[in-house]
Amino acid sequence: MAPPHGEKSTGVKDAVDNRPISTIVFIIAMQTEALPLVNKFELTEDVDSVFPKGVPWVRFYGNYKGLAINIVCPGKDPALGVDAVGTVSASLVTYASIQALQPDLIINAGTAGGFAAKGASIGDVFISSEVAFHDRRIPIPVFDIYGVGSRKAFAAPNLLKELNLKVGKLSTGDSLDMSPMDEASIVSNDATIKDMEGAAVAYVADLLKVPVIFLKAVTDIVDGDKPTPEEFLQNLAAVTAALDLTATQVVDFISGKCLSEL
């Protein structure tokens, strides 16, 4: 991760860059998105949780091709029983996962809305080059920059070349719909895709100096004709399958490599 606006970052130490990656944490908002990967990697649910007692966060863990794989989901809201999507839960589970599991790399994988005007189509899987918020409007000098919270994702040029993935900027907000003000911010962010977690994961990982890769699969076209909720639910299962295939290819590529080789 790198700080925004040209500030110099110490980044991840060279010694870490040149050590084979051993532990990966996937942060995935919805268990529907996560379960195909849990099955693919033959992971086990952690019943003796590494997380604080009483939280709904769910961890699946195991070993795959020499890597310790963890998939962490915020779980279900205790009162309403729906997936605890959004930036607050994403921030909490990212922080807790880094503290408990000390990963070499985080992969934030999930679904996203895409913009046809920027070349996105249903089922496309993007790797994000940069992330920012589109709904933190603080019209005071410098606070406005903080609100946008633009951060670069971990650069993985060899991974990109190997898998031939689409690349685009990711914009994050806590609403599934898009208000006119959100839309203006998304345009300002030059985003191709929008989600509800990415920039929050980036913020925490940047604080704790853990590199992050963002994999986002397009379930709905934000600037299309169909209502977003309807299109999202209609495409969720098929697009999740595409996401999980790509995530598996990413892990296969990472196996045996150092951060500097990605």
Secondary structure, DSSP 8 states (H G I E B T S, - for coil): -B-STT-----S-HHHHTSB--EEEEE-S-HHHHHHHHHHTT-EE-SS-SS-TT---EEEEEEETTEEEEEEE--B-TTT-SB--SHHHHHHHHHHHHHHH--SEEEEEEEEEE-GGGT--TT-EEEEEEEEESS----STTHHHHHH--EE----HHHHHHHT-EEEEEEE-S-SS--HHHHHHHHHTT-SEEESSHHHHHHHHHHTT--EEEEEEEEEETTSSS-HHHHHHHHHHHHHHHHHHHHHHHHHHHTT-BGGG-
